[in-house]
């Protein structure tokens, strides 16, 4: 169950008085600091990695993760020695109108996997930061910053659902949900997960109760069902967008998972729409 830190996001919005986003590339062996962090800051690592020292603690943030840093702490960044580290950041300036919320934010994880949604939020905020009309968009940038904070909280809590699972299972599932429309194979999933194909099958059976490929086809079928019920796309178009080899293959898997044919599902969905 998701637990909200605040009953109304206006509490957060009242604390945010400025927000900006940008990007940096550090050469191999790059460093930054020491400094005292003035803002609430998200650090999105895209390539390389960052060792971030915060006061007396150190955190390793690899590519594909986002870190959350808090104002008032002493920081030192050490970037990858063998490659460039490309990262983006969101700076959120907070007032001190609600110290309790600041304390609750300090309780969030130091870093979590970087989602597509967080990337898209950062894209939008970065675009507004460098817009020629940015002076007229302060409120919009602050609203996006609040959205980023709330997203980080939600994704942190969702991450607990995966806690205790083997990291290879978590990596393979993330790849499936991100790229289900691509021609994913068991061996590709195993390579991404840094285990053999046979071991990945055993891990999925242990943690998910199905094989990796069965899990993949279920994700594809669920997405195809959504498109059947909410769009007017043809079966050919749905098959192409969801990784199925043909409309026959799509129809067979839909029937397998739902017990209904695509025609029946679409007819029922459209009848419901007409009834409304």
C-alpha positions in Angstrom: 0.0 0.0 0.0 1.3 3.5 -0.9 1.7 5.8 2.1 1.6 9.5 1.3 3.9 11.8 3.1 1.4 14.7 2.7 -2.3 14.8 2.5 -2.3 17.5 -0.2 0.4 18.2 -2.7 -0.2 21.9 -2.1 1.9 21.5 1.0 4.9 20.5 -1.2 4.2 23.2 -3.8 4.2 25.9 -1.1 7.7 24.8 -0.2 9.1 24.9 -3.7 10.0 28.4 -4.9 12.3 27.5 -7.9 13.3 24.5 -9.9 15.7 24.0 -12.8 17.3 21.1 -14.7 20.5 20.6 -16.7 23.1 18.1 -17.8 26.8 17.5 -17.4 29.5 15.2 -18.8 32.5 14.5 -16.7 35.7 13.0 -18.2 37.2 9.7 -16.9 38.3 10.3 -13.3 36.3 13.5 -12.9 35.5 15.0 -9.5 33.2 17.6 -8.1 33.3 19.1 -4.6 33.6 19.3 -1.8 30.6 21.5 -1.4 27.6 22.1 0.9 24.4 21.1 -1.0 22.1 24.2 -1.2 19.1 22.5 -2.7 17.1 19.3 -2.9 18.7 17.7 -5.9 18.0 14.7 -8.1 21.1 13.2 -9.9 20.2 11.0 -12.9 23.2 8.9 -14.0 23.0 7.8 -17.7 26.5 6.5 -18.4 29.5 5.8 -16.2 28.8 6.0 -12.4 29.2 8.2 -9.4 30.6 7.6 -5.9 28.8 10.3 -3.9 30.2 11.0 -0.4 27.6 12.7 1.8 28.9 13.7 5.2 30.4 10.5 6.6 28.6 8.1 4.2 29.4 7.0 0.7 27.0 5.8 -2.0 27.7 4.1 -5.4 25.2 5.2 -8.0 25.5 3.3 -11.3 24.2 4.2 -14.7 20.4 3.8 -14.9 19.8 5.1 -11.3 18.7 8.4 -9.8 20.0 9.7 -6.5 18.3 12.1 -4.1 20.5 14.7 -2.3 19.3 17.0 0.5 20.2 20.6 1.4 22.7 21.3 4.2 25.0 18.3 3.7 28.7 18.2 2.7 29.2 16.4 -0.6 32.0 15.1 -2.8 31.5 13.4 -6.2 33.9 10.9 -7.7 33.1 9.8 -11.3 34.1 6.7 -13.3 37.8 6.3 -14.0 37.5 4.3 -17.2 34.8 6.2 -19.1 32.8 9.5 -19.3 30.0 9.9 -16.8 26.9 11.6 -18.3 24.4 12.7 -15.8 21.5 15.1 -15.5 20.2 16.9 -12.5 17.1 18.7 -11.1 17.7 21.5 -8.6 14.8 22.2 -6.3 15.0 25.3 -4.1 12.9 24.8 -0.9 11.8 27.3 1.7 11.6 26.2 5.4 7.9 26.7 5.8 7.4 23.0 6.7 10.4 21.4 8.4 8.4 18.2 8.9 8.2 17.5 5.2 11.9 18.1 4.9 12.5 15.5 7.5 10.2 13.0 5.8 12.1 13.6 2.5 15.3 12.7 4.3 13.8 9.3 5.0 13.5 8.4 1.3 16.1 6.0 -0.2 19.4 7.6 -1.4 19.0 6.2 -4.9 16.6 4.1 -6.9 16.3 2.7 -10.5 15.8 5.5 -13.0 12.4 5.1 -14.7 11.2 6.4 -18.1 8.7 8.6 -16.3 11.4 10.3 -14.3 13.4 10.8 -17.5 10.4 12.3 -19.2 9.8 14.7 -16.3 13.4 15.8 -16.4 13.2 16.3 -20.2 10.2 18.7 -19.7 11.8 20.6 -16.9 15.1 20.9 -18.7 13.3 22.2 -21.8 11.5 24.8 -19.6 14.7 25.8 -17.9 16.3 26.7 -21.2 13.2 28.2 -22.8 13.3 31.8 -24.0 10.2 32.4 -21.9 11.4 30.7 -18.7 10.7 33.8 -16.6 7.0 33.3 -17.2 7.0 29.6 -16.3 8.2 29.6 -12.7 5.0 28.0 -11.5 5.1 25.3 -14.1 8.7 24.4 -13.3 7.8 24.2 -9.6 4.8 22.0 -10.3 7.1 19.6 -12.3 9.5 19.5 -9.4 6.7 18.5 -7.0 5.7 15.8 -9.5 9.3 14.5 -9.5 9.4 14.4 -5.7 6.1 12.5 -5.6 7.2 10.2 -8.3 10.4 9.4 -6.5 8.4 8.6 -3.3 6.0 6.4 -5.2 8.7 4.5 -7.1 10.7 4.1 -3.8 7.7 2.3 -2.3 7.0 0.2 -5.4 10.6 -0.9 -5.2 9.9 -2.6 -1.9 7.7 -5.0 -3.8 10.8 -6.2 -5.6 13.0 -6.3 -2.5 14.2 -9.8 -1.7 14.0 -10.9 -5.3 17.2 -11.9 -7.1 18.7 -8.9 -9.0 18.8 -10.8 -12.2 15.0 -11.3 -12.1 14.5 -7.6 -11.4 16.7 -6.6 -14.3 15.0 -9.0 -16.7 11.5 -7.8 -15.7 12.6 -4.2 -16.2 13.9 -5.0 -19.7 10.6 -6.8 -20.5 8.4 -4.0 -19.4 10.5 -1.4 -21.2 11.0 -3.2 -24.5 8.3 -5.9 -24.8 7.6 -4.9 -28.4 11.2 -5.8 -29.4 12.2 -9.3 -30.5 13.4 -10.3 -27.0 14.9 -13.7 -26.6 15.7 -15.8 -23.5 19.5 -15.4 -24.2 19.2 -11.6 -24.5 17.4 -11.4 -21.2 20.0 -13.7 -19.6 22.8 -11.5 -21.0 21.2 -8.4 -19.6 20.7 -10.1 -16.3 24.3 -11.4 -16.1 23.3 -15.1 -15.7 22.9 -18.1 -18.0 19.6 -18.8 -19.7 19.1 -22.0 -17.6 19.7 -20.2 -14.4 17.4 -17.3 -15.3 14.6 -19.9 -16.0 15.2 -21.4 -12.5 15.1 -17.9 -10.9 11.9 -16.9 -12.6 10.2 -20.1 -11.6 11.3 -19.5 -8.1 10.3 -15.9 -7.8 7.5 -15.4 -10.4 6.1 -18.9 -10.8 6.6 -18.8 -14.6 9.5 -18.9 -17.1 11.0 -15.6 -18.4 9.4 -16.1 -21.8 6.0 -16.9 -20.3 6.3 -13.7 -18.3 7.2 -11.8 -21.5 4.2 -13.1 -23.4 1.8 -12.3 -20.5 3.1 -8.6 -20.6 2.6 -8.5 -24.4 -0.9 -10.0 -24.1 -1.9 -7.5 -21.4 -0.7 -4.6 -23.6 -2.5 -6.0 -26.6 -5.7 -6.3 -24.5 -5.4 -2.6 -23.5 -5.1 -1.6 -27.2 -8.0 -3.8 -28.2 -10.2 -2.2 -25.6 -9.2 1.4 -26.0 -8.2 2.0 -29.6 -9.4 1.3 -33.1 -6.1 -0.2 -34.2 -6.3 -3.3 -36.5 -5.1 -6.7 -35.2 -2.1 -6.3 -37.6 -1.2 -3.0 -36.0 -1.6 -4.3 -32.5 0.5 -7.3 -33.2 3.3 -5.1 -34.6 3.2 -2.8 -31.6 3.2 -5.5 -29.0 5.9 -8.0 -30.3 3.6 -10.7 -31.8 4.8 -12.4 -35.0 1.3 -12.4 -36.6 -2.3 -11.8 -36.0 -2.8 -15.6 -35.6 -0.1 -15.6 -32.9 -1.7 -12.6 -31.2 -5.2 -14.2 -31.3 -3.9 -17.5 -29.9 -2.1 -15.8 -27.0 -5.1 -13.5 -26.2 -7.4 -16.6 -26.0 -4.8 -18.4 -24.0 -4.6 -15.7 -21.3 -8.1 -14.3 -21.3 -10.3 -17.2 -22.5 -11.8 -14.8 -25.2 -11.0 -14.1 -28.8 -9.9 -10.6 -29.8 -13.1 -10.1 -31.7 -15.2 -10.9 -28.6 -13.1 -8.6 -26.4 -13.4 -5.7 -28.8 -17.1 -6.2 -29.3 -17.7 -6.2 -25.6 -15.6 -3.1 -25.1 -17.3 -1.2 -27.9 -20.8 -2.2 -26.7 -19.8 -0.8 -23.3 -18.8 2.5 -24.9 -22.0 2.7 -26.9 -24.0 2.0 -23.7 -22.5 4.9 -22.0 
